[in-house]
Amino acid sequence: MKTDISSDYQQTPEGKTANKILRSCVHCGFCNATCPTYQLLGNELDGPRGRIYLIKQVLEGRDPGRETQLHLDRCLTCRNCESTCPSGVNYSELLNIGRSIVNKKVTRSLFQRTLHFSLRKLFLSRFLFTALLKTGQTLKPVLPASLKASIPDRQLQPDFTRQSHNRKILLITGCVQPALKPNIDSAARIVFDKLDIECIESPDTQCCGSLSHHLNAEEEAFRIIKNNIDNWWPLIENKTIEAICMTASGCGVAIKEYAQLLAHDSEYADKAKTVSRLYKDPIEIISAGSYGDRKTAIAKLMANRKAPETPQRIAFHPPCTLQHGMQLKNLVEPLLENCGYTLLPFKDSHLCCGSAGTYSITQKSLSQQLLANKLNNIEDKKPELIITANIGCQLHLQSGTQIPVRHWLELLIQN
């Protein structure tokens, strides 16, 4: 694609990066075929090709307005387009640059500013979030059905005694998952223990930084990211850990992007690159060759496990952050089949469920349409369980169905 970048951006790191990405796009439109918002709205500007063109116009000197901002806001950042693109366009990085520039030029409405601020303060305060969640769980029996669906029940955590192992990973628990679904990280500890891997945790780490970044609080996001790197660095520098891990793929892909986000920071660029390189999704640790033989790992996980008389029929929803963001495709499914489950393929499993972090709140109408489409395709197969790899997807899917939705790690500790 031919570009004529404005002098305001020509010599900036962001401008140079954006220009390189823009020039790699051939405007073929293949991306629109797998873009969830383009499929729903049919508007060229609500697809990747149109958004790329809008960002190009801004970089070439055209003043953006709230309409441009809206089209960029509607993007789920599912990165399905990156999986489809024949030219390898790094769309998500270009979108980050475009959103940053537009948000500095276009003032949001008071409602949007208040909503974004409230979401950040709520989710970034573990004390406040936990207090509100417990209140909601207590009042759940008398709440309207629409609210009940969004409040998970309290969980009893499985028994686990931490064992010391030579191999160690840093397990990051995240900001809301410990209160909402503590069983997921408990399952991770048990699974890794079976593989002779010890989970070390960092009590000073809560959010990965993606929440602030997606809600247009860039400086806050960078502070959180740098604080995380500072907290983790002694473990990295001393070679205490061999990997960094989170059970939420949405947070995982954010850590993978630390290198990109801090690429031009003279103090943190190299450290961020190291952190991103060390990050591994749980399925990578279990199945990747560098972490041991996959067959041996499965044998250890299956030890003392009774084969079911009738295998459970399950549908695995691969989060966009897993299959498109980290490009980890068809790794969880065969592992679950090896554990005795019957997987049910369903239509459009490559499309987003509509969760996308806070998208289900900030773009509720589109999110609900995507959720309905996803659940229609899944429920058509009549599974007994829906399985996923990201807490955001898990809660979003559960809000629209009576079929239990669980994290895949939880299935590995069932007898």
C-alpha positions as CSV (number, residue, x, y, z in Angstrom):
1,M,0.0,0.0,0.0
2,K,1.3,3.4,-0.9
3,T,1.6,5.9,1.9
4,D,2.3,9.6,2.5
5,I,2.9,9.9,6.2
6,S,2.6,13.3,7.7
7,S,5.7,15.1,8.9
8,D,4.3,14.9,12.4
9,Y,4.8,11.2,12.4
10,Q,7.5,10.4,9.9
11,Q,10.4,10.4,12.3
12,T,8.6,9.1,15.4
13,P,9.1,5.4,16.4
14,E,5.3,4.8,16.2
15,G,5.1,6.5,12.8
16,K,7.9,4.5,11.3
17,T,6.4,1.3,12.6
18,A,3.0,2.1,11.4
19,N,4.3,3.1,8.0
20,K,6.1,-0.2,7.6
21,I,2.9,-2.1,8.6
22,L,0.7,-0.1,6.2
23,R,3.1,-0.7,3.3
24,S,2.9,-4.5,3.9
25,C,-0.9,-4.4,3.4
26,V,-2.0,-5.1,-0.2
27,H,-5.7,-4.3,0.5
28,C,-6.9,-7.7,-0.7
29,G,-9.8,-7.9,1.8
30,F,-9.3,-11.5,2.8
31,C,-9.3,-10.3,6.4
32,N,-12.9,-9.2,6.1
33,A,-14.0,-12.8,5.5
34,T,-13.0,-13.7,9.1
35,C,-13.8,-10.4,10.9
36,P,-16.6,-10.8,13.3
37,T,-17.7,-7.2,13.3
38,Y,-17.6,-6.9,9.5
39,Q,-19.8,-10.0,9.3
40,L,-22.3,-8.5,11.7
41,L,-22.4,-5.0,10.4
42,G,-21.4,-5.3,6.8
43,N,-19.6,-1.9,6.9
44,E,-16.2,-1.7,5.3
45,L,-15.0,0.6,8.1
46,D,-15.9,-2.1,10.7
47,G,-13.5,-4.6,9.1
48,P,-9.7,-4.7,9.3
49,R,-9.2,-3.3,5.8
50,G,-11.4,-0.3,6.5
51,R,-9.8,0.3,9.9
52,I,-6.4,0.2,8.3
53,Y,-7.5,2.8,5.8
54,L,-8.8,5.0,8.6
55,I,-5.5,4.8,10.5
56,K,-3.6,5.6,7.3
57,Q,-5.7,8.7,6.8
58,V,-5.0,9.9,10.3
59,L,-1.2,9.3,9.9
60,E,-1.4,11.2,6.6
61,G,-2.8,14.2,8.4
62,R,-6.5,13.9,8.3
63,D,-8.2,14.9,11.6
64,P,-10.2,12.0,13.1
65,G,-13.6,12.4,14.8
66,R,-15.7,10.3,17.1
67,E,-16.9,8.2,14.1
68,T,-13.3,7.2,13.4
69,Q,-12.9,6.4,17.1
70,L,-16.1,4.4,17.1
71,H,-14.9,2.2,14.2
72,L,-11.6,1.5,16.0
73,D,-13.5,0.9,19.3
74,R,-15.7,-1.7,17.7
75,C,-12.6,-3.9,16.8
76,L,-12.5,-6.9,19.2
77,T,-8.7,-7.2,18.7
78,C,-9.4,-10.9,18.1
79,R,-6.6,-11.0,15.5
80,N,-8.5,-13.5,13.4
81,C,-7.5,-11.2,10.5
82,E,-3.9,-11.9,11.2
83,S,-4.4,-15.6,10.9
84,T,-6.1,-15.0,7.6
85,C,-3.8,-12.3,6.1
86,P,-1.6,-13.7,3.3
87,S,0.8,-10.7,3.6
88,G,1.4,-11.1,7.3
89,V,0.2,-7.7,8.3
90,N,0.7,-7.0,12.0
91,Y,-2.8,-5.5,12.4
92,S,-2.9,-5.5,16.2
93,E,0.2,-3.4,16.5
94,L,-1.1,-0.9,13.9
95,L,-4.4,-0.8,15.7
96,N,-2.6,0.0,19.0
97,I,-0.8,2.9,17.4
98,G,-3.9,4.2,15.6
99,R,-6.1,4.0,18.8
100,S,-3.4,5.9,20.8
101,I,-3.2,8.7,18.2
102,V,-7.0,9.0,17.8
103,N,-7.6,8.9,21.5
104,K,-5.2,11.8,22.0
105,K,-7.0,13.8,19.3
106,V,-10.6,13.0,20.1
107,T,-12.3,13.7,23.4
108,R,-14.6,10.9,24.6
109,S,-18.1,11.6,25.9
110,L,-18.5,12.0,29.6
111,F,-20.4,8.7,29.8
112,Q,-17.5,6.8,28.1
113,R,-14.9,8.5,30.3
114,T,-16.8,7.7,33.4
115,L,-17.4,4.1,32.3
116,H,-13.8,3.5,31.4
117,F,-12.6,5.1,34.7
118,S,-15.0,3.0,36.8
119,L,-14.1,-0.3,35.1
120,R,-10.4,0.4,35.7
121,K,-10.9,1.3,39.3
122,L,-13.2,-1.7,40.0
123,F,-11.1,-4.4,38.3
124,L,-7.7,-3.1,39.4
125,S,-8.7,-3.1,43.1
126,R,-8.8,-6.7,44.3
127,F,-10.3,-5.6,47.6
128,L,-13.1,-3.6,46.0
129,F,-13.9,-6.2,43.3
130,T,-13.9,-9.1,45.8
131,A,-16.2,-7.2,48.2
132,L,-18.7,-6.4,45.5
133,L,-18.5,-10.0,44.2
134,K,-19.2,-11.5,47.6
135,T,-22.1,-9.0,48.0
136,G,-23.5,-10.1,44.7
137,Q,-23.1,-13.8,45.5
138,T,-25.0,-13.3,48.8
139,L,-27.8,-11.4,47.2
140,K,-27.9,-13.6,44.1
141,P,-31.2,-15.5,45.0
142,V,-33.2,-12.2,45.0
143,L,-31.5,-10.6,42.0
144,P,-33.1,-10.4,38.5
145,A,-32.3,-13.2,36.1
146,S,-30.1,-11.0,33.9
147,L,-27.8,-10.2,36.9
148,K,-27.8,-13.7,38.2
149,A,-26.3,-15.0,35.0
150,S,-23.3,-12.8,35.4
151,I,-22.4,-13.7,39.0
152,P,-20.6,-17.0,39.4
153,D,-21.2,-19.2,42.5
154,R,-18.6,-19.5,45.2
155,Q,-16.1,-22.3,44.6
156,L,-14.5,-24.8,47.1
157,Q,-10.9,-25.2,46.1
158,P,-9.4,-28.7,45.8
159,D,-6.9,-29.9,48.4
160,F,-3.3,-29.4,47.4
161,T,-0.1,-29.4,49.3
162,R,2.7,-27.6,47.6
163,Q,5.7,-29.7,46.8
164,S,9.3,-28.5,46.1
165,H,10.6,-29.3,42.6
166,N,13.8,-28.4,40.8
167,R,11.8,-27.1,37.8
168,K,10.0,-23.9,38.7
169,I,7.7,-21.5,36.8
170,L,6.2,-18.2,37.9
171,L,2.4,-18.5,37.9
172,I,0.6,-15.1,37.7
173,T,-2.9,-15.3,39.1
174,G,-4.3,-12.0,37.6
175,C,-6.6,-9.4,38.9
176,V,-10.1,-10.9,39.0
177,Q,-9.7,-14.6,38.5
178,P,-8.6,-15.4,42.1
179,A,-12.0,-14.1,43.3
180,L,-14.2,-15.3,40.4
181,K,-12.7,-18.7,39.6
182,P,-9.9,-19.7,42.1
183,N,-10.2,-23.3,41.0
184,I,-8.5,-22.6,37.7
185,D,-5.2,-21.7,39.2
186,S,-5.6,-24.5,41.8
187,A,-5.9,-26.9,38.9
188,A,-2.8,-25.4,37.3
189,R,-0.8,-26.0,40.5
190,I,-2.0,-29.6,40.7
191,V,-1.3,-30.3,37.1
192,F,2.2,-28.8,37.1
193,D,3.0,-30.6,40.4
194,K,2.2,-33.9,38.6
195,L,4.7,-32.9,36.0
196,D,7.3,-32.2,38.7
197,I,7.1,-28.4,38.2
198,E,6.7,-26.1,41.2
199,C,4.6,-22.9,40.8
200,I,6.0,-19.8,42.4
201,E,3.7,-16.8,42.8
202,S,4.3,-13.1,43.0
203,P,2.0,-11.5,45.5
204,D,2.8,-8.0,44.3
205,T,1.5,-8.8,40.8
206,Q,-2.2,-8.5,40.0
207,C,-3.1,-7.1,36.5
208,C,-1.1,-7.8,33.4
209,G,-1.7,-4.3,32.2
210,S,-4.1,-5.1,29.3
211,L,-7.2,-3.7,31.1
212,S,-5.8,-0.2,31.3
213,H,-4.3,-0.5,27.8
214,H,-7.6,-1.5,26.3
215,L,-9.5,1.3,28.2
216,N,-7.2,4.0,26.7
217,A,-5.1,4.6,29.9
218,E,-1.8,4.1,28.2
219,E,0.4,5.6,30.9
220,E,-1.3,3.6,33.6
221,A,-0.8,0.4,31.5
222,F,2.9,1.1,31.1
223,R,3.3,1.7,34.8
224,I,1.7,-1.6,35.6
225,I,3.8,-3.4,33.0
226,K,7.1,-1.9,34.2
227,N,6.1,-2.7,37.8
228,N,5.5,-6.3,36.8
229,I,8.8,-6.6,35.1
230,D,10.6,-5.1,38.2
231,N,8.8,-7.7,40.4
232,W,9.6,-10.6,38.2
233,W,13.2,-9.6,37.2
234,P,15.0,-11.1,40.3
235,L,13.5,-14.5,39.6
236,I,14.6,-14.2,35.9
237,E,18.0,-12.8,36.6
238,N,18.8,-15.5,39.1
239,K,17.4,-18.2,36.8
240,T,15.0,-19.3,39.5
241,I,12.3,-19.9,37.0
242,E,12.2,-21.4,33.5
243,A,9.0,-19.8,32.4
244,I,6.2,-17.3,33.2
245,C,2.7,-18.6,33.0
246,M,-0.9,-17.5,33.3
247,T,-4.0,-19.7,33.0
248,A,-5.9,-16.9,31.2
249,S,-4.9,-16.7,27.6
250,G,-6.1,-13.1,27.4
251,C,-3.6,-12.1,29.9
252,G,-1.0,-14.3,28.4
253,V,-1.1,-12.7,25.0
254,A,-0.7,-9.3,26.8
255,I,2.5,-10.4,28.4
256,K,3.7,-11.7,25.0
257,E,3.2,-8.1,23.8
258,Y,5.4,-6.5,26.4
259,A,8.3,-6.5,24.0
260,Q,6.2,-4.7,21.4
261,L,4.7,-2.2,23.8
262,L,8.1,-1.2,25.3
263,A,10.2,-1.6,22.2
264,H,11.2,2.1,22.3
265,D,11.8,2.3,26.0
266,S,15.5,2.6,26.5
267,E,15.4,1.2,30.1
268,Y,12.9,-1.6,29.7
269,A,13.0,-2.7,26.1
270,D,15.5,-5.6,26.6
271,K,13.9,-6.7,29.8
272,A,10.4,-6.7,28.2
273,K,11.8,-8.8,25.3
274,T,13.1,-11.3,27.8
275,V,9.8,-11.4,29.7
276,S,7.8,-11.9,26.5
277,R,10.2,-14.7,25.4
278,L,9.8,-16.5,28.8
279,Y,6.0,-16.4,28.7
280,K,4.5,-19.8,28.0
281,D,0.8,-20.8,28.0
282,P,0.1,-23.9,30.2
283,I,-0.5,-26.0,27.1
284,E,3.0,-25.1,25.8
285,I,4.6,-26.2,29.0
286,I,2.7,-29.5,28.9
287,S,3.2,-30.3,25.2
288,A,6.2,-28.3,23.8
289,G,9.3,-30.3,23.1
290,S,11.5,-27.9,25.1
291,Y,9.6,-28.8,28.2
292,G,9.9,-32.6,28.0
293,D,8.3,-35.4,26.0
294,R,4.6,-34.9,25.4
295,K,3.7,-38.6,25.8
296,T,5.5,-38.7,29.2
297,A,3.6,-35.6,30.3
298,I,0.3,-37.2,29.3
299,A,1.2,-40.4,31.1
300,K,1.9,-38.5,34.3
301,L,-1.4,-36.6,34.1
302,M,-3.3,-39.9,33.5
303,A,-1.7,-41.7,36.4
304,N,-4.3,-43.0,38.9
305,R,-7.1,-41.6,36.6
306,K,-10.0,-43.9,35.9
307,A,-11.2,-44.2,32.4
308,P,-14.9,-43.1,32.2
309,E,-17.4,-45.8,31.2
310,T,-19.1,-43.2,28.9
311,P,-16.8,-40.4,27.8
312,Q,-18.2,-36.9,28.4
313,R,-19.1,-35.1,25.2
314,I,-17.5,-31.6,25.3
315,A,-17.1,-28.6,23.0
316,F,-13.8,-26.8,23.2
317,H,-14.1,-23.0,22.5
318,P,-10.5,-21.9,21.7
319,P,-10.2,-18.2,22.8
320,C,-9.0,-15.8,20.1
321,T,-6.1,-14.9,22.3
322,L,-5.0,-18.6,22.2
323,Q,-5.6,-19.5,18.5
324,H,-5.0,-16.1,16.9
325,G,-3.0,-14.0,19.4
326,M,-0.5,-16.7,20.4
327,Q,-1.1,-19.0,17.3
328,L,-1.5,-22.1,19.6
329,K,-3.9,-24.1,17.6
330,N,-5.0,-27.7,18.0
331,L,-2.9,-28.4,21.1
332,V,-5.5,-28.5,23.9
333,E,-8.0,-30.6,21.9
334,P,-5.8,-33.8,21.5
335,L,-4.8,-33.6,25.1
336,L,-8.4,-33.7,26.2
337,E,-9.1,-36.6,23.9
338,N,-6.2,-38.4,25.4
339,C,-7.8,-37.9,28.8
340,G,-10.9,-39.7,27.6
341,Y,-13.2,-36.9,26.5
342,T,-15.2,-36.9,23.2
343,L,-14.7,-33.5,21.5
344,L,-17.5,-32.1,19.4
345,P,-16.3,-29.9,16.5
346,F,-18.7,-27.0,15.9
347,K,-19.3,-24.4,13.2
348,D,-17.2,-21.1,13.2
349,S,-15.0,-22.1,16.1
350,H,-12.4,-19.6,14.8
351,L,-14.8,-16.7,15.5
352,C,-14.8,-14.6,18.7
353,C,-17.4,-15.2,21.4
354,G,-17.8,-11.5,22.0
355,S,-16.1,-11.3,25.4
356,A,-12.8,-9.6,24.4
357,G,-11.9,-8.2,27.9
358,T,-14.3,-5.3,28.7
359,Y,-15.8,-5.4,25.2
360,S,-18.8,-7.2,26.6
361,I,-19.5,-4.1,28.7
362,T,-18.3,-1.2,26.4
363,Q,-19.9,-2.7,23.2
364,K,-22.7,-4.8,24.7
365,S,-25.0,-5.0,21.7
366,L,-22.3,-6.4,19.4
367,S,-21.0,-8.6,22.1
368,Q,-24.4,-10.2,22.7
369,Q,-24.9,-10.9,19.0
370,L,-21.5,-12.7,18.9
371,L,-22.4,-14.6,22.0
372,A,-25.7,-15.8,20.6
373,N,-24.1,-16.9,17.4
374,K,-21.4,-18.8,19.2
375,L,-23.7,-20.6,21.6
376,N,-26.2,-21.5,18.9
377,N,-23.3,-23.3,17.1
378,I,-22.1,-25.0,20.2
379,E,-25.5,-26.0,21.6
380,D,-26.4,-27.5,18.2
381,K,-23.9,-30.3,19.1
382,K,-25.5,-30.9,22.5
383,P,-22.3,-31.1,24.6
384,E,-22.4,-31.9,28.3
385,L,-19.7,-29.3,29.0
386,I,-18.2,-26.3,27.2
387,I,-14.5,-25.9,27.7
388,T,-12.3,-22.9,27.1
389,A,-8.9,-21.4,28.1
390,N,-9.7,-17.9,29.2
391,I,-11.7,-16.7,32.1
392,G,-13.3,-13.9,30.1
393,C,-14.7,-16.3,27.6
394,Q,-15.7,-18.7,30.3
395,L,-17.8,-16.1,32.2
396,H,-19.3,-14.6,29.0
397,L,-20.3,-18.0,27.6
398,Q,-21.8,-19.1,30.9
399,S,-23.9,-15.9,31.1
400,G,-25.9,-17.2,28.0
401,T,-26.2,-21.0,28.6
402,Q,-27.2,-23.6,31.1
403,I,-24.4,-25.9,30.0
404,P,-21.5,-25.8,32.5
405,V,-18.5,-23.9,31.2
406,R,-15.1,-24.8,32.6
407,H,-11.4,-24.2,32.0
408,W,-9.6,-27.1,30.3
409,L,-7.1,-27.4,33.2
410,E,-9.9,-28.3,35.6
411,L,-10.7,-31.4,33.5
412,L,-7.1,-32.7,34.0
413,I,-7.6,-33.1,37.7
414,Q,-10.9,-35.0,37.6
415,N,-10.8,-38.6,38.5
